[in-house]
């Protein structure tokens, strides 16, 4: 039992740190703040390319804190139709990460997808990839 008796929160914080640390290692970045930012930006942009039921399925496998980031600001009926090509997907994230010194573009986005391959069930990854437009799916290596 934790000092506050809020094990679910403590566990979520621990899992969130594990995800961030794993991604930082994959990226070879020193700034955990930048790592979290890339994770948030990529996850939210990915979310906007998924069908609502797939958003629900992926979120069920996320740590509570990351799930909160994933849903932050999401209004499903106001989500515009997103681009279908990888170059546009990457460009959108590039624009949001442009002031992050360590960001290298496409390769770093693939690191986020590698993290998801490692942290989500294989079946869920395959389901999500199958619903993505071909160009965006090509960014996400098969598990």
PESUL-V508675 format. One record per pair of residues at least 4 apart in sequence whose C-alpha atoms are under 7 Angstrom apart, sorted by the first residue. I is the first residue (numbers start at 1). J is the second residue. If there is no record, write none. Layout:
# PESUL-V508675
i | j
I | J
I | J
This chain:
# PESUL-V508675
i | j
1 | 5
1 | 7
2 | 6
2 | 7
6 | 10
7 | 11
8 | 12
9 | 13
10 | 14
11 | 15
12 | 16
12 | 63
12 | 64
12 | 65
13 | 17
13 | 65
14 | 18
15 | 19
15 | 63
16 | 20
16 | 63
16 | 65
16 | 66
17 | 21
18 | 22
19 | 23
20 | 24
20 | 32
20 | 35
20 | 36
21 | 25
22 | 26
23 | 27
23 | 35
23 | 111
23 | 112
23 | 115
24 | 28
24 | 29
24 | 32
24 | 35
25 | 29
26 | 111
27 | 108
27 | 111
29 | 102
31 | 35
32 | 36
33 | 37
34 | 38
34 | 100
35 | 39
36 | 40
37 | 41
38 | 42
39 | 43
39 | 112
40 | 44
40 | 69
40 | 70
41 | 45
41 | 93
42 | 46
42 | 93
42 | 109
43 | 47
43 | 70
44 | 48
44 | 70
45 | 49
46 | 50
47 | 55
48 | 79
49 | 82
49 | 132
50 | 54
50 | 55
50 | 131
50 | 132
51 | 55
52 | 56
53 | 57
54 | 58
54 | 128
55 | 59
56 | 60
58 | 62
58 | 124
59 | 67
61 | 120
62 | 66
62 | 67
63 | 67
64 | 68
65 | 69
66 | 70
67 | 71
68 | 72
75 | 79
83 | 88
83 | 89
84 | 133
84 | 135
84 | 136
85 | 89
85 | 135
85 | 136
86 | 90
86 | 135
86 | 136
86 | 139
87 | 91
88 | 92
89 | 93
89 | 136
90 | 94
90 | 105
90 | 106
91 | 95
92 | 96
93 | 97
94 | 98
94 | 105
97 | 103
103 | 108
104 | 108
105 | 109
106 | 110
107 | 111
108 | 112
109 | 113
110 | 114
110 | 139
110 | 140
111 | 115
112 | 116
113 | 117
113 | 140
114 | 118
115 | 119
116 | 120
117 | 122
117 | 125
117 | 143
120 | 124
120 | 125
121 | 125
122 | 126
122 | 143
123 | 127
124 | 128
125 | 129
126 | 130
127 | 131
128 | 132
129 | 137
132 | 136
132 | 137
133 | 137
134 | 138
